[in-house]
Amino acid sequence: MVSKILSMPLPSLTDTLGQQRAAHLLRRATFGASKAQIDQMAALTPQQAIEQLFDLNVPEPTLPIDTATGTEWISGVTDANSGDDTLQEYLKRWFIGQYMGQSVDENLRLAAITREKITLFYHTYFTTMQSKVNDSRALFFQNALFRLFAFDKEDVDKEVLNEDTNELEPATLVRNIKELTKRICVDNAMLIFLDGNLNVKGSPNENYAREMLELYTIGRGLEGHIPETDEIGDYIYFTEKDVQAGARVLTGFDFDDTFQNIDPLTELPYGIIKGDPIATAHDNDPKEFSTRLDEATIEADPDLLQGGQPTEESVLDEISQLVELIYTKEETARHLCRRIYRFYVYYEITQEIDDTIIAEMAQTLVDNDYKIQYVLEELFQSEHFYEAVSGVEDDKFGGIIKSPLDLALSTYNFFEVQLPDYQSDTENFYTRTGEILNAVSSMGMNFYEPFEVAGYSAYHQFPIYNRNWISTNYLTERYNFIRQLLEIREDALYVDIYTFISDTFNAEANDAKNLIISLAPYLYPMANNLDFDVDGGDLTKERIRYFLQAFLGFTDYENESDMAVTEWQSLYADPDNYLEIGEFLKRLFNAMMQSPEYQLF
């Protein structure tokens, strides 16, 4: 049974964030940040930080470009000369550019990346596999749909053409998770991915209906026959009868390879109805649902039929009825909020957390017309998001293993690595973002190619969740990624570590111990109160002594550390020693970033 949802909102943190909480917020809400961005955020309250991260003035990104023509191919106005396999790879590399805030003004970059992180969340929730969809434009438009609904706090007033009067009329795009779910049902990429294009009257394909119920909306409970309902195939929150009825609601749509069927409100393409104007492949009979969904019946609206036959409008209305029905159930809001919590906070949800935090998040969702921005803003301002128990038992700071994507992008962002300009140096942009994707893949995340229909295992697979990211081989590749990044190479992305330190930590770098203590809070989720001589901080004295030894190249801390520190001070004081200084710094960063602590956020 679903516990009663509580109405009390999550208590807010009202203090200024400070360095640790600011870094925590930016690691989770974005793809990491530079020292300057963390320091700027540290002076803000959570409420002020949220205003910056959810700035609605973020512009829409420019369209990806085909290097063969030098123009975009998404709109279909210009034919692409590159094959679509190549264009799909360009598209994924373009996604990486968006995740890094490519071509966005500095004052809006964090907001742009926050929006992209939500867009990625939707990709992990409404999963897609590139190999099954196999169409660059379908993948782009689904991503654009996610981006459109990422910041959903405000609806969008528009003017749409009334085809009967041929006049523009005011209309409103309502943005919330319900409206996004309705559009995903007829999204071209999803129609291909879960065989919605094969779902027809008389021979329904249940793939999408099953996954919509089990993964994308209400979720699945215990499997088996439940005597109290006398239903076969009862999954606590829905039954086989609901899958079958839902599949019949969804019959009749096909993949539109021209991408010319445009939703007037989103201005994005969606699937086409089979038959014109009659939806000949749609099952127009009433659909009856189980006791789990209140024995509801979905029927076509007679006013939307044509001569008693279904039309695109009547089918879309049935789909809307289905989604609205599912969202009347408390468990639907909770299922979504659990996925949000696991993505942004922590993978383990105890019964206590479910009955309090998840329930409160779900109530916020319901009370605010199912807009997830309200949920995220409340979560990112809450004491719960920041104020965990100190020490190794902490569940918030450092409680999640970074995905390969988070590891790579947060590292680049911390070092302020710049990509080639997308507009003026497109070919090099794709080469460098391709390097990032290759690194992410070698670390265990095949971007846009999750292993299963439920998505990337780390976000849903009980009981290990994010521990899926770690194996002996994947950990080795994570360490190789850091090692290679610190080598100066003309043909790849790299960090000139001497220049980075002299630009960013110059005041601290003269003292080797102080440099380590200053760096650690920016690299690690928990690195407060560090001391080389006394335990009691977030890292033991033995641990930070190890970093000093790796940095300066001595073995006996008690007898050699003071001399080594003095020699470093003399070495660093002379800029002419920059090559030797750089070698020392590479040893330090390899030690600190090829570490278990750096894998967490």
N, C-alpha and C positions, 0 to 999 in steps of 0.2 A: 504494500500500500504506500502511496505517496503521502509523506507528512504534510501537514498544513503549512503553506508558505507564510513566513513571517513578514510583517510589514515594516519592521524597523530597518532603516538604511544602514549601510556599513559606516561605522564611526569614522570621521575624517581626521587625518593628521593636519594640524594647523601650524606646526613649527616650520621654520625654513628647512629645506631638505638637507643641506650639508653635503659634503663630498660623497660619502658612501651611498646615501639614499639617492642622490642625483645620478650617480653612476649606475645604480641598480635600476632606476626607472628607465634610463636611456638604453641599457642593455636589453631590457625586456620589451619596452614599447617600440624601440627602433632596432637598428642593427649596430648598436654600439656608437661611440662618439669619441671625439678628440678630447684632449685635456682641456682645451679652451672651452669647448661646449659643455663639458662636465662642470667646470668651474663657474661658468655663467649660470647654469641651472642650479648649482648648489646654493646660490644666494636667494633663490625663489622659494615661495611656499608651494606646496603641491597644487593649489588652486591656480597660481600664476603659471606654473609649469604646464598645466593642462591647457591653459589658454594658448600657450605657444605651440604645444604639440598638435593641437587640434585646430589650428588656424585654417579657416575655410577659404582663405584667399590663395591657396595653393593652385597653381595653374595646371591645366591638363598637359600631359607630356606630348611632345612631337612624335609623329608616327615613325616606326622603324623604316630603315632605308635599305634597298637592294643595291649592293655595291656594283652590280653589273650595269645598272641604269642610272644610279645616283639619285633615284627618286623613291618615294614610298610606293608600296604595292597593295597596301591594306584596302584602300578605297576602291580598288579595281579600275580606277580611271587610267592608270598606266600599267601596261602589262609588265610583269616581272620577267627578266631574262634568265634568272637563276632558277633551277629546279626547286620544287617545294621542299624537298628534304633539306636543301641548303637554307631556304627561307625559314624553316622551322628552327634551325640552329641559330640563325640571325635573331629570330624573335626571342629565344631564351636568353641570348646574350644582351639583347635590348632590355629584357626584364632585369638583369643584373645591374645595368646602368641606372634603371629607375630605383632599385633598392639602395643604390649608393647616392641618390639625390643628384644624378647627372643633369647638368644644365639648369639647375634651380638656384635662384638667388639665395645667398647665404642665410638671410633672415627668415627664409621659408623652408630651408633644407630639412630641418628636423621634422617639420610638419609633413613635408612630402614623404619622408621616409616612414613616419608613423602611419600614414595612409597606405604605403606599400606593405608594411608589416601586416596590416589588417587584410590587405588583398592576398598576401601569402596565407594568412590564416584561413581565408575562404577557400583557397586552393587546397589546403590540407583537409578541409571539411567537405566541400563538394568536389571530390577528387576527380582528376582527369589523368589519363595516360596518353602521352604524345603518340606512342606507337599505334594505339587503337584509333585515335581521332585522325591522325596523319593529315592534318590540314592546318597550315600556318594561320590562315585568316580566322578559322573557327576558334583556334586557341587564343588568338589576339582578342577577338570580340568577347569571349568568355572572361578573359582577364580584365577587359575594359568594363564589363558588367560588374565584376567584383569591386573594381576601383570606384565606380560610380556609387556603389552602395556602402563603401567603407566608412566615409564620413556621412552618416545618415541622420544626424540630429535635425537638419533642416530639410523640408520638402522643397521641390523646385517648381515654381510657377512657370507655365509655358503657354504657347498658343499652338493649337493643332488644327489641321484642316478638317472641316466637316465635309465629307464626300458627298453628302446629299445636297448641301447648300453651296458647296465650293467656297466657303468662307472660313476664315480663321476664328477659332473660339478659344476662350481661356480654359486651361486644364492644369492639373497639378500632378506631378510625379511624386507619389508618396514613397518615401524611402524607409524601409524597415526590413527585417529578416523575412517576414511573411511575403512581402512583395518580391524580394529577391528569390525566394523559394519558388514562387509561381513562375517567375521568368526562367529559372534554371530548368524547370520541367520541359520547356520548349526551346532551350538554348541549343544551338546547332552542335556544339562540341558534346554536350551531354546526350543529345539524341543519338549520336554515333557511339559514344562510349558505353552506354548502357542499353543499346539496341532499341531505343524508343522509336526509331525509324522503321523497325520491323513489327511494331505493335499495332495490329489491325483488328477490325471487327471479325469475329468468328475464329480468330487465331491469336489471342492476346499474348504478348510477350511480357512476362512479369518482372523482368530484371530491374527496370528502373523503379517500379512501384515498390518492390521489396526493399531496395536500397534506400529509397526515399524514406520509408517508414523506419527501417532499422538503423540507418546511418545518419540521414540528413534532417530528421525531424524528431520523432518521439522516442526512438531507441528501442532496443529489445531487452526484455526481462528474461526470466527463466523459461527454458524450452520445455514443452511437454503438454500433456492433456490436463486441463484444470477443471475438476468436477463442478466447481461452483458456476461455471458458465456453460458447461456441456458443449464446449467448442473444441474441435480438433485443430491441432497446430496453434495453440494459444501461447503467445509470447509475452504474456502479462499486460502489455500495453497495446498490442494489436494481435490479430489472428490471421491465419491463412485466408479466411474469408475477406478480410480487409485488403490483403495483397491482391486478391483476384478482382475485387470490386474496384480498387484503385487503378489496376492495370486497364480495366475497361474504360474508366474515366479518361485515361491518357491515350486512348487509341486515336489514330488518324493523322498524326504529324509525321513529316518527313524532313530529312536534311535538305537545306537549301544551299546548293553549291554556287549559286549566283550571289548570295548574301544581299538580295534586293528586297526581301520582305522586312520592312523596317518598323519597329515599335515606335509610334509617334512620340511617346513620352521619354523613353530612354535614348531615342535616335540610334539604336543599335539593332542589327539584324537578328532574327530568330527563325525557327523552322517554318516550313510551309505546310498547309493543310493538303492532304491528298484529295484531289477533286476540287473543282472551282466552278461555281461558288459552293456547291454542295460537298460537305465533308463525307465523301462516300466510304471511307475506311473507318469512320468513327461509329462505335456502338452507341446508339441513341436510346437504348432501353434504360429504365431506372436501375441504379446501382445501390444495392442494400449492404449495409455494413454491420459488423458484429456488435455484441453488447459492449465490447471494449471501446467502441466509438459510438456508443449511445444508440445503436440500432438505427443510425441515421440513413436517410435515402437521398441520393443525389440524382436530380433529374434536370433535363434541359429546360431552360427558360423559354416558354412558347413564343415570347416576343422576339427572340433571337433566331428562331427557326425560319426556314424559307420553304413554304409549302409543306410544313410539318417535318422537314428534313434538316439535319444538323448543318451548321455553318462554322466557319472559323470562330466567329464571335460566340456561338453557343458552346463550342468545345472549350474555349478559353474560360468561359464562365463556369463550366463544370470543374475545370482545374482549380479555379479560384475557390469554389465551394469546398473542394477536397482539402486544400491547404488550410482554409479557415477552420474547417472541422478539426483537423489534426492539431491546430494551435489553440483550440479550446481546452485541450488537456494540459493540466499542470506539468506533467512529465516532459512535455515538449520543450517548454522554457528551461526546465532543469537540465535536460540533456544537452542543449546548446551551451548553457552556462558551465556545465562540467567541462566541455571541450575548450571553452574560453579559459577556464581556470587552469587546465592542464597545459595549455599553450603559453600562458603568460605568468602563471604563479608556481604551481607545483603539481607533479603527476599523481601523487597519492591523495585520494579524497576519502577521509574517514567518514563514518556515519555522523559524527559530530559536525564535521565540516559540511557535509551534505545537508544536515538539518538546520544549519545556521547560515554559513557564508553562501553556499549555493542557493539555498532558499531565498536569501535576501537579494542576491543577484537576479534570480528569476523574477522576483516580485518587482524589482526595478525595471526589468525588461517589459513585463506586462503593463506596469503602470505608465510606461512611456511609449506606448504604441509599438512595442517590439523593436525599438531602435537600439542597436547594440552600442552605439556611441555613448549613450547614457550609462550603460553597464560598465564600459571601459573607463569612462571618466570617473565614475564613483569608485571603481576598483583601484585606479592609479592614485587616487587621493586618500585612500583608506589607510588607517593604522595597520590593518591586517596585511596589506601589501608590503609594508616596510618593517613593522615592529615584531620581529620574530625573536625567539629565545637566542641569546648570544652563545657563541661557542660552536662546537662541532655538531651539536644536535639541531642547529638551525635549519629550517625548512624553506625559507624565503631566499635569503642571500646565499648564493652558491648551491641552491637546491636542485638545479637542472643542469644536465650535461648539454653543452652547446651542440646544436646541430652542426654538421659540416658547413652549412651556409652561414649560420651565425658566427662560427669560428672564423671563417675566412673574411667575411664582410666587417665584422667588428675589429679584426686586426688591421685591415686596410684603413678603416675609418679612424682608428686610434692613431696610426702613423700618418694620417692625412694624405694617403696615396691618391694621386689624381689620375683618372682615366684620360686617354686622348679625347679631344673634343669630338663629340658625336657628329656634329654637322660638318665640320671642316676636315676631319681626319677619320672618316667612317671606317675605313678598312683596318686601321690600327686599333680603333675602338673595339671592333669585333674580335680582333686578334687577342687583345688583352682581356676582354671579358670572357673569351673562350678559355684562356688560361685559368681564370677563376673557376669556371664550370668544370674544367678538367681536374682541378685540385679538389673541388667539392665532391666530384664523383669518386676520386681515388680515396677520399676519406669516408665513403660509404653512403652518399646521398646521390642517387641518380635523378637529377632534377627533372621534374615533369614525367617521371617514369617510376612511380611507387610500385612496390612489389605486389600489391593487391588492391582490390576495388575499395577497401576501407581506407586506403591511403598509406602514408608513411607510417611504419609500425611504431615509431617512437611516440606518436601522438595518440595512439589508441590501444596498443596491444598490452593487455594485462598479462602478467604482473610487472614486467620489466620496463615498459614504456621507453623513456629516453636512454636507458642503458643499451638499447638496440644500436646506438651509435658507436659503441665501443667494442672493439675486438683487438687482438694482438696486432693484426695487420692494419686495421684502421687507425689505431693509436700511433703506430709507426709512421703512417702517412701524415698524421697531424703534426708530428714532430718534424718530418721532412719538409712540410709546408713552411714552417717557421724558419728552418735552417736555410732553405732556398731563398726565401724572401729577404733575408739579411745579406745575401751575396749580391754585390753590384754587378748587374748584367744589362747590357744594352738591348738585348732582345727579349726582355721580360719585365714584368712589374717587379720592383725591388724597393728596399728602404736603405737610403744612405744614413746609417745609424749615427755617424758622427754629426752630420748636419742636423738630424732630428734632435739629438740631445742638446747641441749648442743653441738651437732655436727655441727649444721647448723646456728643457730642464737645466739650462746653463748655470743658474744660480745654485742649484743643488748638486751639480755634477762634480764640483771641486772636491767634495768630501764623499768618498766612496760609500761609506755607511749611510750617509744622509741620502745619497742618490737611490739606494735600494729601498730605504724607508719611504722616500717620496714617490717612487715608481709603483710600489706594491699596491696601494689603494686604487690606482687607475687600471691595473692589470687584473687584480683579483677581487672577487666579490666581498671577501672578508680579509682585511689586512690592517686593522686598527691597533694602536698601542703596541707597536713593534719595538723590541728592545734586544740588542745583541747580547746583553748580559743577564737579563732577568726574564723568566717566563711569565706569562700572564696576558700576552697579546693574542691576536687571532692566529698568528704563526709562532711556533716555538722558536726559542733562541737558536737551537740547532739548525732549524730550517733556514733562517735568514743568514746564519753563519755559513751555511753551505753555499748560498748565492754569492757571498763575499769571496769565499775561497775559489769558486768557479770563475768569478770575475777577475780576481787579481792573481790567481795561479799559485797559491801557496797551499800547504797541507796541514800545518800545525797552527791552529787558531791562537792558542795561548801564547806561543813564542814568536810567531811570524806576522800576525795580523797588523800590529802597529806599524812595523816597518813597511809592509806592503801598502798600507793606506797612505803613509807619508810619501812613498815613491810615486803612487798614483797622483797625488796632489801636485807634485813637481812636474810629472809628465803632462797632466791636463792643462797646466798653466801656460804651456807653450803651444800655440796653434800649429806651429810647423810640425808638430808630432801627430798630425791628424790621422795619418795612416796607422800608426801604432795604436793610437787612442781608439780608432775604429775597431781594431782587432780585439782589444780588451772589451769594448762595449758589445761586440757580437757575442763574446763568451757570456757576458752577463745576460743579455736578452735571450740567448739560446737556453740558458739555465732557467730563467724565470718563466719563459713561454713554452718550453718543452717540459712542462710540469703538469701534474694532476690538477693543481689549483687553477691553472689557466684554462682547463677544459670545462670549467663550471661558470655559470652566471646566474 
